[in-house]
Structures are given as C-alpha cells and as structure tokens.
Amino acid sequence: MKYLFFTIALFISTVTIAQTSDTQKELLKDVVSVQNGKFTVTDLTLVTLSNGNTLQIKMYAEAPATGVISRDNFVVYWSTIQESMLDELAKDDNATMETLSQLIGNADFEVNIYMTALGVQVETKSSTGVTRMTKKWSDYD
C-alpha cells in the first residue's frame, strides 16, 4: 500500500513539474515582436465546433512602436479584441480552441487590427468578403 501511495505521489509530482515547465516556457515567450518600427502579433487558432466542423482563424495586429501606444496597452487592446472576436466566432458552448504554430493550408477567417495615431481599424476577411470597422481613439472615451 505504501508503494502504491509513493508511486501515485511520484507520478502526480512529475506531471505537475512537466506542466509547470511548459507553463514557464509559455510565460517566457514574447507575445509581441517589434519589426520595422512596429509592434506586431499574430495568433493562429483552430476552432472545432461540436458538430465536428473546424475553422482556422488567423489574427494579426500592428501599431507603431513609438509615439502612439505603449507595448502594454497594445497587448491589452489586442487581447481584448482577440478574445471578443474568438468568443463571437465560437458561440458553440462545446467548441474547443487550439493554438496552432502554423496554418494548415489557408485560414477560413482572418482578423487584422491596425492601430495608428488616430484610431484603430478592425478588418475581417472570410469567404463572404471583407468588412472593416474604423474608430477614432476618442470614440472610446
């Protein structure tokens, strides 16, 4: 009985250490990169709906790296828009989402977010076409 307890405890601690290590690696990754004087971020997500249908979603955002928005606020705006878009796209309560390291073929849905000194534009592209929503920063007051 002691051997069984020891084996289970060892297994649980090993799994916990492995999960902690993976989590730590994720936490150390930069979400945002700076390229050509711009903050940029790209996220690729595979959504699997309860009926088995799948959607690949590519989300991208960019903003000037100086003089418009801080890196922290860029991440906040990006995360807020990303979360609301993914929630809207996956209204299926049983849908699952998985982050992809690369697309498998072409994205079914693309979201591009452009932040400038004057405001933000959210552009969506899908098989039904392209739509854009543009707002000035003052619209958020």
C-alpha positions, 0 to 999 in steps of 0.5 A: 500500500505504501508503494502504491501511495509513493508511486501515485505521489511520484507520478502526480509530482512529475506531471505537475513539474512537466506542466509547470515547465511548459507553463514557464516556457509559455510565460517566457515567450514574447507575445509581441515582436517589434519589426520595422518600427512596429509592434506586431502579433499574430495568433493562429487558432483552430476552432472545432465546433461540436458538430465536428466542423473546424475553422482556422482563424488567423489574427494579426495586429500592428501599431507603431512602436513609438509615439502612439501606444505603449507595448502594454496597452497594445497587448491589452487592446489586442487581447481584448479584441482577440478574445471578443472576436474568438468568443463571437466566432465560437458561440458553440458552448462545446467548441474547443480552441487550439493554438496552432504554430502554423496554418494548415493550408489557408485560414477560413477567417482572418482578423487584422487590427491596425492601430495608428495615431488616430484610431484603430481599424478592425478588418475581417476577411472570410469567404463572404468578403471583407468588412472593416470597422474604423474608430477614432481613439476618442470614440472610446472615451 
